[in-house]
Amino acid sequence: MMLDLKNLDDSTSFLSQHNVTTGPVTIINTFVAPEGKTDEVLAAWTADAQYMKSTGNLLAVQLYRGIGGSRLFTNVAVWASPAALQAAFNTPEFAKHAEQYPDGTLAYPHLYQKVAVEGICEGE
């Protein structure tokens, strides 16, 4: 079993985003569960998230699930920094968790920061 990471934006790979020096970032990661494997993906994500929370650098996390029979899950998590996420991502513990996702599970992670839009939303 293994989680297959894909780039959502080919101009900016997920792994290269870890090199940006900045404050808090939000990772938005959409998972596509293989047919008939949504419960297994949810179980793997739960164990993965418990480990990530234990690092102390995961500031907030929320999982969303597509409706109407969708096989999509989207994780929205705020990390202290890209470096903090990279440190957790590069551990043997995370590698063990990534192996627990059913074969064929796709993940599209990308890092974001808030954008201020006057009168609508606040920035950092």
C-alpha angles and dihedrals in degrees: 000000000000144000113243112214116210130184115245091195114036091199092061119033120210092238093052090054089066089070094064112106108221144117126263118352133186120228114206109192122180116198124200110206118212115250110287094006104095093113090052092049090050091050092048092047091050093055090043092051092048089056093046091050089053090062090072092226097087102095100182137353137188129176122209127194126206115245133225097045095314118160092210128113122181122200117201112190134166116218128191090241142333088262091056091052091047091051091054092041093054097054126108087237092061091046089056090051093048088055091059095068112099117259111272096033108142124203126194106192123178133167123234141179128206118269120212113227111181113247093004114057140359127239130215 
